[in-house]
Amino acid sequence: MTITTEALTTIELDAANAPIPTLTRHIEAVRNGMKDAPAEVAEHARALLLKLEHLLQQQQAEPATAEASQDFLAPWLTLAEPEQAAA
């Protein structure tokens, strides 16, 4: 399926406030549609992919780690190991 400039514009407008699953579908649709698109449309699609991937990254949180949570504690406090806390 070849994607058109109108379809890309519609995806761009819809993606502004879209949740992660919708952004993921849009990214997949743009990637699949640009395979046999004309050069001008493919260029527009590549630019839109950058924007969609940036929006997707903004909506995803980084996983928390024990080391990161230690930064918010007072230096004299430490986290107990789960086995020791249960005992």
N, C-alpha and C positions, 0 to 999 in steps of 0.2 A: 504494500500500500504506500503510495506516495503522499507525503504530507504537503499541505499548501501554506502559504503565508497567512491566510485567514485562520487556518487551524492553529498555527503557531501563536498568532495574536490572541486567539480565544484562550489557549492554554496559559499564556502569560498573564492574562487578566484574571483567570480563575485561580492561578497559583498564588496570588498575593496573600490570601488568607487561608489557604488550603492546609488540611492536616497532613501528617506524614504519609499515610497510605495513598492519598490522592497525589501528592508530589511524586511518590515512587511510581505510580501509574503513568503520570505525565512524562517523567523521565524515560520510562520504557517506551512509551508511544513515540516520543520525539526521536529516540535512538533508532527504533525500527523504521520510522517513516523517512528518515534522512538517507537511508541506504541508496535509494535510486531517485533522490530528489534533484532538481536542477541546481546548479552551482549557487545561485543567489539564495534560494530557499535553504540549501544546506548550510550556507554561512549564517543565515538567521537562526537556524536550528542549533548550530554549535554555540552561538552566543546565548541562546535561550537555555541550553543545557548548563552552561556555566552559572546562570542565574538560578535555575532550579536546584542545582546541586548546592549552591550557597544557601538558599532558603532551607533546604533539607538539613544542612549542617547546623544552621542556627536553631532549628527546632529540636535537635537531639542533644540530650544532656550527656556529659562525660560520666562514666561510672565512678562511683566513690570508692576510695581505697582507704585502708586503715592508716596509711602514712599521711594521706591528705587530711583525715579527721584529726590527727595529732596536732596539726598546725593551729587548731582552734582551741586547744586546751592550754591551761597554764603550764609552764615548763615543769613544775614540780608534780603534775598529775600524769599518770600513765593509764592506758587502757588495760583492763584485766583480760587475760586469755579466756576464751569461752569455757574451757574445762574448769578453770579456777573459779570463775564467776558462778558456775552451777553448784559448786561444792559448798 
